[in-house]
């Protein structure tokens, strides 16, 4: 199994390396003609890397810069930019401070200025100012309800943006009359601009009826003021924004396929739009691996199956984990006892859920090793405790913050 683990680690390394945002940001900037003074705002888990790439390319042409990223995702100062680390997935006081600075910057811009807006996943939590009458505690409560409900990221963001003064295209309006050039690193299935970081510079595609339906679907508890804002329509167009998407889960999966091919596997990308519960995705991958491992599939070995997208976790227990770790632990059950099969699931940003792991890795011996240390995989899954189960058998993927964020990918390797 060590050979499979070595191959998996080599694939992971290449996936991350080839999806760092610096080259993509430089390419986008090279194709854009800036005509006035440039200000910079970067938000999201990849904000520091994107801002560093922009500074390296544009240098002193950037007159002022603000970077808002997740704790531990900054790698130090960038020129005289203001770098702020804040809370994710729940906003905190630093979120408020950073967002206020961004709003102050927007309000200083004139018709001859241009804002370079660098957006990556995580921006929904990291860039936030509630509308009047809504507190950060109100937002935190709704976010916690949504994150534990099993709602998709599109549904989550469609609701959160209703309570925000900077989401759903509202920040772009604050920048008027200045132009906004948005460079976006997508962590959303389908690359929906209004959902990536909740679309601060993108028109909102969600209607009042759709949002009300989602609120009812997940039986959300909202304050009276929040319920009033559900009926206030969001901006449906912007006139001062140009947007370029520089990376997505498709490029992540392509990198995995290229790396697997170089190692002698026949790669197949099954989908880049995976959107289901993590346990379901894990069971599916495990079942497919079992079929291949037992020789009941038309695919010839060695082969690699790759899926990309974003699963969700319905929290029913009190354990610790993330969606990728839950995918991996769920996949371990169908492949128990099967040789020469390995499955890993990875969050490209390096932080899966509220943990320090990027994801999980399992093989045909994982369930037996868990039993040897007194752990029942099924029980730990019911408690949403995939982190501690995988940690006990060296099944966690530990990359640290990677500097990018282009969603998740899972890879099945069969020799």
Protein Blocks (a to p, Z undefined) as FASTA:
>chain_A
ZZmmmmmmmmmmmmmmmmcfklmmmmmmmmpccfbdcddddedjklmmmmmmmmmmnmmm
lmbdcddddehiagbjehjbccdddddfbdcfklmmmmmmmmmmmmmpcfkbccddddde
hklmmnccddehiafklmmmmmmmmmmnopafklmmmmmmmmpckgghlmmmmmpcbdcd
dddddfbehiiaklggoimmbccfbdfklmmmmmmmnopacdfklmmmmmpccdfbdfkb
ccddfbdfklmmmmmmmmmmmnopacddfbfcbccdfklmmmmmmmmmmmmmnopafbdc
ddddddedddddddfbfcdcdfklmmmmmmmmmmgoiahiacddddfkopacjbfbfbdc
ddfklmmmmmmnopafklmmmnopmkmmmmmnopaccebjnhiaehjadddddZZ
